[in-house]
């Protein structure tokens, strides 16, 4: 028996058009799940879905802005018609939403205002609330569900230039703990995976300079940056029945960047 087998489950991965989300979608499909590949950019979502179906899996690519609850609800209706109701939600959409390079120019917090904060809070906190709100009625009714939210070590230990982002991620983690206590009796588990720097298209500009990359590596006990597969391995575990007695937890996947209780 493969304890990670997800045959018969439908998994929704938000922000899955590239990077960690793409790899999570591929992992889940490889273990038998039907995958709803969501992204703000339709072409990215459809490309990852095609990658899965081209390999013999089942997937559908759907565009949706997770900061819009009505849009998320409509996407779930479309997903149910295409591949079935969602059993597993992976809240992966993050950063500042569709911004291509949100970290390119990050001024000090005291030089920013609500318009600067809104994209970070909307995607990383409200996006998690919206997607969770949309999937939970069905999960509770069926007596089964998994919600896994990708957060950041910025929300666990703090980062000087990412105060609002870290605050939103910490909020998502706190929400997940409370939600876990509310829905556990209905057969639904809720957990988080906290990442540090993972080599994705989003950080490619930052690590293009060898000296910058070398400096970053000094912060990691395991002397390498993370790979999307490192994150996807942890998400797959929490999304599977192997973790059926794990809920309300945050699993750091960070190469030893932060070692805290």
C-alpha positions in Angstrom: 0.0 0.0 0.0 1.3 3.5 -0.9 0.3 5.7 2.0 0.7 8.8 -0.3 -1.7 7.4 -2.9 -4.3 10.1 -3.8 -6.3 8.1 -6.4 -9.9 9.3 -6.4 -9.1 12.7 -4.8 -9.5 16.0 -6.5 -6.8 18.6 -5.5 -7.1 22.4 -6.1 -3.7 24.2 -6.2 -3.9 28.0 -6.3 -1.1 29.9 -8.0 0.0 26.7 -9.7 1.2 28.2 -13.0 4.8 28.0 -12.1 7.3 27.4 -9.3 6.2 25.6 -6.1 2.5 25.5 -7.2 3.4 23.8 -10.5 5.5 21.2 -8.7 2.7 20.5 -6.1 0.3 20.0 -9.0 2.7 17.6 -10.7 3.3 15.7 -7.5 -0.4 15.2 -6.7 -1.1 14.1 -10.2 1.8 11.6 -10.1 0.1 10.0 -7.1 -3.2 9.7 -8.8 -5.1 12.9 -8.0 -7.2 14.8 -10.4 -5.8 18.3 -10.3 -7.4 21.7 -10.6 -4.5 24.0 -11.7 -5.4 27.6 -10.8 -3.5 30.7 -11.7 -4.1 34.4 -12.3 -2.7 33.9 -15.8 -4.9 31.5 -17.8 -2.0 30.5 -20.1 0.1 29.3 -17.2 -2.7 27.3 -15.7 -3.5 25.7 -19.0 0.1 24.8 -19.7 0.6 23.0 -16.4 -2.7 21.2 -16.9 -1.6 20.1 -20.3 1.7 18.9 -18.9 -0.3 16.7 -16.5 -2.7 15.3 -19.1 0.1 14.8 -21.5 1.7 12.5 -19.0 -1.5 10.5 -18.6 -3.0 12.3 -15.6 -6.2 14.2 -15.1 -6.2 18.0 -14.8 -8.0 21.2 -15.7 -6.5 24.6 -15.9 -8.7 27.5 -14.6 -8.0 31.2 -14.3 -9.1 32.9 -11.1 -8.1 35.8 -8.9 -8.1 34.3 -5.3 -8.7 37.7 -3.8 -12.3 37.6 -5.2 -14.5 35.2 -3.3 -17.2 35.2 -6.0 -14.6 34.3 -8.6 -13.3 31.5 -6.5 -16.7 30.1 -5.9 -17.4 30.2 -9.7 -14.1 28.4 -10.3 -15.0 25.7 -7.9 -18.3 25.1 -9.7 -16.5 24.8 -13.0 -13.9 22.5 -11.5 -16.7 20.2 -10.0 -18.2 19.9 -13.5 -14.8 19.1 -15.0 -13.1 16.8 -12.5 -15.3 16.6 -9.4 -15.7 18.3 -6.1 -12.5 19.5 -4.4 -11.2 17.2 -1.6 -7.8 18.9 -1.1 -7.1 22.6 -1.2 -3.5 23.8 -1.4 -3.3 27.6 -0.8 -0.2 28.3 -2.7 -0.9 31.7 -4.4 1.3 34.3 -2.8 3.7 37.2 -3.1 1.8 40.3 -4.3 -0.5 38.5 -6.6 0.1 38.8 -10.3 3.0 41.3 -9.9 5.9 40.0 -11.9 8.7 41.1 -9.6 7.1 42.4 -6.4 10.4 42.5 -4.5 12.3 44.6 -7.1 11.8 47.8 -5.2 10.8 47.3 -1.6 11.0 50.6 0.3 11.0 50.7 4.2 7.6 50.1 5.7 7.5 53.7 7.0 7.6 54.9 3.5 4.6 52.9 2.4 0.9 53.1 2.8 -2.3 51.1 2.5 -2.1 50.9 -1.3 1.3 49.3 -1.0 0.1 46.8 1.7 -3.1 45.8 0.0 -1.7 43.4 -2.7 0.3 41.5 -0.1 -2.6 41.2 2.4 -5.2 40.4 -0.3 -3.3 37.5 -1.8 -1.6 36.0 1.2 -4.4 36.4 3.7 -7.7 37.1 2.1 -6.9 34.6 -0.7 -6.5 31.9 1.9 -9.8 32.9 3.5 -11.6 33.0 0.2 -10.4 29.6 -1.1 -11.0 27.9 2.3 -14.5 29.4 2.6 -15.4 28.2 -0.8 -14.2 24.6 -0.4 -15.3 24.0 3.2 -19.1 23.5 2.9 -18.5 20.5 0.5 -15.7 19.1 2.7 -17.8 19.3 5.8 -20.8 17.7 4.1 -18.7 14.8 2.7 -16.8 14.4 6.0 -13.4 14.6 4.4 -11.0 17.3 3.5 -7.4 18.6 3.5 -6.3 22.2 3.5 -2.6 22.9 3.2 -1.4 26.5 3.1 2.0 27.6 2.0 3.4 30.3 4.2 6.9 31.7 4.7 9.6 31.9 7.3 9.0 35.6 7.0 5.8 35.0 9.0 7.6 32.8 11.6 10.9 34.7 12.3 10.4 38.1 10.5 12.2 39.8 7.7 13.1 43.5 7.7 12.0 44.2 4.2 9.0 42.0 4.2 7.1 43.1 7.3 3.6 43.3 5.6 4.2 40.1 3.6 5.3 38.3 6.8 2.4 39.7 8.7 0.0 38.3 6.1 1.6 34.9 6.2 1.6 34.8 10.0 -2.1 35.7 9.8 -2.7 32.8 7.5 -1.0 30.5 9.9 -3.0 31.7 12.8 -6.2 31.4 10.8 -5.2 27.8 9.9 -4.7 26.9 13.6 -8.1 28.2 14.5 -9.8 26.6 11.6 -8.2 23.2 12.4 -9.9 23.3 15.7 -13.2 24.2 14.1 -13.3 21.5 11.4 -11.4 18.5 12.8 -14.6 16.9 14.0 -15.8 16.9 10.4 -12.8 14.9 9.1 -11.0 18.0 7.7 -7.4 18.7 8.6 -5.7 22.1 8.2 -1.9 22.6 8.1 0.8 24.9 6.8 4.1 24.5 5.2 6.6 27.3 5.9 9.2 27.9 3.2 12.4 29.9 3.0 14.0 30.8 -0.3 13.1 28.3 -3.1 14.6 28.6 -6.5 11.6 29.7 -8.6 11.1 32.2 -11.5 10.2 34.8 -8.9 13.6 34.9 -7.2 15.7 34.3 -10.4 16.7 38.0 -10.7 17.8 38.1 -7.1 20.1 35.1 -7.3 21.5 35.8 -10.8 24.4 37.6 -9.1 26.8 34.9 -7.8 27.9 37.1 -4.9 24.3 37.6 -3.8 23.5 33.9 -4.1 26.7 33.1 -2.1 25.7 35.5 0.7 22.2 34.0 0.9 23.6 30.5 1.3 25.4 31.5 4.5 22.0 31.6 6.2 21.3 27.9 5.5 22.4 25.0 7.5 21.9 22.8 4.5 24.1 24.7 2.1 21.7 25.1 -0.8 18.5 26.9 -1.7 15.3 25.0 -1.7 13.9 23.4 -4.8 10.1 23.3 -5.7 10.2 19.5 -5.1 11.3 20.1 -1.5 8.2 22.1 -0.9 6.0 19.7 -2.9 7.1 16.7 -0.9 5.9 18.2 2.3 2.6 19.4 0.8 1.9 16.0 -0.7 2.4 14.4 2.7 0.0 16.8 4.5 -2.5 16.4 1.6 -2.5 12.6 1.8 -4.0 10.2 4.2 -0.5 9.6 5.6 -1.1 12.8 7.6 -4.7 12.0 8.7 -3.8 12.6 12.4 -1.9 15.8 11.8 -3.7 19.1 12.0 -3.2 22.7 13.2 0.6 22.4 12.5 3.2 24.4 10.6 5.9 22.4 9.0 9.1 24.3 8.2 10.8 23.3 5.0 13.7 25.7 5.0 17.1 24.0 4.9 17.7 25.1 8.5 17.3 28.9 7.8 15.3 29.2 11.0 15.4 26.6 13.7 12.7 27.5 16.3 10.4 25.5 18.5 
